[in-house]
Amino acid sequence: MIAFLHPLPKITHHPYQKSLPTPPQPPTFGVLKNKNSTTMSFEPNLTIGECVVSYFLMMAVILAGGFIGQWWIAGFGLLFFLRGVTGFCAVKAMMSAQKA
């Protein structure tokens, strides 16, 4: 019972154990050291109207590719689909990052 009343001392490491060496840092190649670099935010940056326009562009590209029989063109509709579903446009994010 008395053992539960006294707190145990905190042991950070074993007395006979040597401290662990610090892990090596990855190389930066000078890219991360540039203070003028801009970072892009990967948050949704499209309005609902722009998402709807992306959906109509996707349908237009797929229908045009199917109508002329070149289904590889319809594959470009995937870009508009992903833009509309995620609500993220990389070009818009890069342009806003350069302005800031």
Residue pairs with C-beta under 8 A, 6 or more apart in sequence:
13 19
31 37
38 97
38 98
38 100
39 97
40 90
40 93
40 94
40 97
41 93
41 97
42 88
42 93
43 88
44 86
44 87
44 88
45 87
45 88
45 89
45 92
45 93
45 96
46 54
46 83
46 84
46 87
46 88
46 89
46 92
50 89
51 83
51 84
51 85
51 87
52 84
54 80
54 81
54 83
54 84
55 80
55 81
55 84
57 80
58 77
58 78
58 80
58 81
58 84
59 77
61 73
61 74
61 76
61 77
61 80
62 74
62 77
64 73
64 74
65 71
65 72
65 73
65 74
65 75
65 76
65 77
66 74
83 89
